């Protein structure tokens, strides 16, 4: 009996040590994961504020750049700058920052400045399919796949900007990854926000093609962004960053998120829709009703179709001539026959109140009074969610 009791005691002791050992391993793994995975899904107010503070520093302090705030904004507290790109493409620029405490990097994309070339990029507003290639020079063809749906389309000007920036950004992501950084915040304000949508789609696609490591996590903040694509692109982008990995932050008083102009035609609807086979329905009506319905249908259909053609003519064909003056080897692509621009992504709506308008009153002279970092920082600090 004593031998059995001693054996039982020994087994119990071994199990106790084994459980303690397993607990220590689990605890160690949890600590390691906690250290290596600091980004969390969901909108983070403090994260966005820090990104805005970084973004301010992308603008030339010696010039009255469009997006440079009038008020002094504190510098970022938790990140340090490690790289600032030269201006490239159509006056595009970005900067790389790294966290002081965690293996996290930030890709921050500049918006429009007073440089007319940057504004040309905005006005080059025809749409192109969300997958294809752009010939930007003899030695630079940008292959992209931003969405699978053949009906998905994006803004050509911001796609050109994305192409030049991605060529510079992807090697920096590789370098960061080799240094142990697997988490990236991607942010842009204004034009930079529009490009950030497209860049995020591009980076995820590079992962799908195994051109970027699968274990990299991206989290995207598009700020004060105009509309970068159509409904079908928006659907796929929103699916891509679903679960809290992407946000669109908008000041409700800001006009920039309302552009480009949207033109919706019957061709922009899904394949199954009540307008596609409307002729048989009209034919069943009595003569007077049939004539009235046909007249009304044409009055609704023709103006939007004509507007879309003019959009493509002036903001596609004509605008491309000005693009070629700045990028002589650029080959304009075949445009997508749509300009149905929509707001993209889960939106954080910042609603101005009476106190806001005391500080940032509407103006007929300062069209960017609600668009710069100052009003956005003011509103995000009041944001309670």
N, C-alpha and C positions, 0 to 999 in steps of 0.2 A: 504494500500500500504506500509506504514511504517513497519507493522508487517511482511509482505512478504519480504521486503528488509532486515530486521533484521535476519529473518530465513535463507534467502539466504546467507547472510554474515557469519552466524554461520556455515552453512554447508560447505561453502568454506574454512573456517578456520580449521574445523575438517579434511577435505580432505588434506589440506596442512600439518597438523601435522601427519596425517596417512602416507602420502607420505614420509615425513622426517623420520618417525619411520621405515618404510620399507627400506628406503635407508640406514639407520644406521645398520639395521640387515644384509642387503646384504653386506655392507662394512665390517661388523664384520666377517661375514662368509668368505668373500674373504681373509681378513687378516689372519683368523685362518687357512684356507686352504693353504695360502702362507707360513705360518710358519711351517705347518705340512707336506708339500709336496715340499721339496727343490730339490729333484732329478728330473732332466728333461731328456726326451729322446734325443738321439743324442750324437755324440762323443764330449767329453769335454776335450780339451787338458790339461787344468790346473788340472782337476780331475785325468787324467791318470798320470801326473807328480807327483802328491801327492801320488798316489798309488805306483809308483815306489820307491819313497823315503821311504815309509813304508816297502816295500818289502826287501830293502837292509838290514834292521835291523833284518831280520829273520835268517841271516847267522852268524855263529860263528866268532866273530872278532879275536879270538885267533888262527884260522886256515886259511889256504889258500883255503877256500871253492870255489868250481867250479864257482858259480855264484856271488861271492863277487867281487865288482868292484875294480879296481886298484886305481881309483881316489876317492877323498873325495867327498861325495854327501851330500848336506844339509839334515837335518832332516825334517820331515813333519811339516808344519806350522799350519795346521788347525785341526789336529786330535791328540788324545792322546791314548797311548796303555793301554788296560785294562786287557788283558789276552794273554799269550803265552803258547801254548800247549807243552807238552813233545813230544819227538820223538815217533812215534807209527807206527805200521804196518811194512812197508818196508822203514824205515827212512823218514816218512812223518811228516810234522809239519805245524801248521798254527797259526795265531795271530788275535786277535780281537781288533779293534780300534773304538773309538767313536769321533764324531765331537765335537769340542769345542763350536759350536754355534747352531747347529741344531740337531734334533732327527734322526741322520743318523749313522749307524754302518758299519764297513768294515770287511769283512772276507778275509784275505790275506793268500794265500797258497804258501808255500816254494817250490822251485825247487830242482833239484838234487844237492847233495853235493859230496864230495869226498868219502863218505862212499860207499863201493862196493854194499851194500844191496840196496841202492837207484838206482844204475845202473842196478842191477838185475831186478828191477821193470820195467825199460825202455826196457830191452831186452826180457822180458816176453811178447812177442808181437803178440801172436796168437789172433784171434778175438773170441768173444762170442756174443750170441744174446743180443740185447739191453734191453731185459727184462728177468727176471729169478731170481735166487738166488745163492749166493755163501756161501759155508760152510767154514768159516775161522777158527773156533775152535768149541769145543763141545758146548760152550755156546754162540756162535756168528754166526748166519746165517743172511747174508745181503740180504734182498729182495729189488729188484730194478725194475723200469719200466721207462727206459729212452726214449723210443720211442714205438709207437703202431705198426709200420710196422714190420711184421715178418722177413723182409729182412734187417732190420737195425741191425748193429753189431758194437761193440766197442773193444778197446784194453784191454785185460784182466789184464795186469800189473797195469795200471792206474785205472782200476775199483777196484782192490784190495786196492789201496791207497785211493780211494774215499770212500770205505766202512769204513775204520778205521777213516778217518777224519769226515765223516758224523755223525758217532756215537758220536763224541765229539762236533761237530758244532751245530747240531739241538737243543740240550738242551740250548745252549747259545743263539740261536735265540729266543727260548721261553722266556728266562729270559729278553732279550732286549725288546721283545714285551710287557711283563708285566710292564716294566719300561717306556713304551710309545714310543718305537722306532719301526717304521713300514717300514723303508726304509734301504736297505742294498746294499752296493757296494761289489761285489764279484770279486776278482782279483787273478791271479796267473801268474808267469813268468816261462818259460821253462817247465819242468815237471809239475810245479804248474799250468801252463796255460792249459795243457792237462786235468789235474784233474778238473780244473775249468769248462771246458765244461760239463763234466759228472756230477759234483756236481750241477751245475745250472739246468740241466735236472731233477736230483733227487729232488731238492727243489721244482721245479714247480709241479712235480708229487705228492709230499706230500701235496701241496696245493689242488690239484685236489681230493685227497683222504680225504680232511678235517683234515689232520694230522698237517698242519700248517695253520694259519689264512689266509683267502682269501685276506685281505686288505694289506698284506705285498707286497712291491714292491722291486724286485731285479733288479739290473743293473750290467752287467758283462763285465769285461775287461780281455781277454785272451792275454797274452803278450809273444812273442817269442815262441809260442806254437808249438809242433809237432802235427802231425795229429792223432786225437783220435778216429776216427771211419770211417765208409764207407759212400757212397753217401746217402743211405736211412736214416742213422742217421743224417747226415748233413742237409738234407731237413727238418726233423722234428725239429731239434735244431733251425735252421734259422727261421722257422715259429714261434717257441716258443718265441724267443726274438725279433721278428719283430716289426717295429715301432721305432727302435732306442734304444733298451734296452740291446744290447750286441754287442761287437766288438772284433775283432782279430787283434792285432797290430803286424806287421812283418817288420823287417829290411831286405831289399831285398838282403843284403850281407850275411845274417845269414843262415847257413846250417841246423840248428835244425828244422825250420818249414818245411823242405823238407823230414823229416823222420817221421815214418818208411817207408821202401821201400814199394811201392805199386805194387801189382800183380793183374791185371784185367783179368778175364776169361770170357767165354761166359755166365756162370751162373750169373755173376754180372749185366747183363743187365735186363731191365724191361721185363715183361712177353711178351709184344708185341714188337718184334724186327725182323729184316730181316734175322738173323742168325739161328733162331730156326727151321725153316722149309726149310733149304737150300737144302736138298737132292732132293726134287722134281724139284727144279730149275736146279740142276746139271744134273739130269737124262734127262732133255730135250735137253741137249747139244749133239753135235756130239761126237763120240768116243774119239778122241784125246783131244778135249776141255774138255770133261768130266773127263778124266784121269788127265789132268793137273790141273783142278779145285779141284778135290779131294785131289791131292797131296799138292797143295797150302793150302787148308783149314786145312788139318791135321798138316802141318808145322806151321800154325798160332795157332791152337787150343792146340796141345799137349804140347809145351814148357811152356805155361803159366799155364796149369793145373798141370804139373809136378813141376813147381816152387812153386805153391800154396801148394802142398802137402809137399814139403821140408820145406817151411816156417813154416807150422803147426808142422812138425816133430821136427825141431830144436828149434824154438822159442816158441813152445807150449809144446810138450811132454817132451823134454829134459830139457827145462828151468824150468818146473814145479818141477822137482826133486831138483833143487837148491832152489826153493821157499820153498819147504817142509822142507828143512834143517833149514830155518829161521822161518817158521810157521809150526811146526810139525803136527798140526791137520788140516791143510788146505787140502781140497779135490778138486783136479783139476776138472773143469767142462767139459762138452762136448763142444768142440770147434766148431765154425761156419766155414763152408768151404768157406772162403773168406779172402782175405787180401787186398782188394781194398781200401786202405786208401786214403782219400782226404782232402784237406784244407777245414776248416769249418768256417762258419759265415761271416758276413760283415767285410771286411778286410781293415784296415788302412795301406796302403803300404808306408813305409818310404824309400825313394830312396836316397842312398848315392851319393854324388857328389865328385869332385876332392878334395875339401877342407876336406871332411870327410876322404878320403883315406890317406891324409897327416897325420891325427891324428891317424887313425886306419888302417894301411896298412895290406894287406893280409899277412898271415904268414903260413909257413909250420910247425912251432913249437907250436904256440899258437892257437889251434883250436877254442878257444872261443873268439877270438879277436873281433868278430862282434856280440857276443851273450849276453854279460853282460849288466848290467844297464847303464854303462858309454856311450857306443855307442847309446843305445836306447834313453837315455836322450838327448844326443847331437842332434840326428835326430828329436826327437819330438819337440825340441825347434826351429828347422828350419821349421817345418811343418806349412804350411800356410792355410790349409783348415779349 
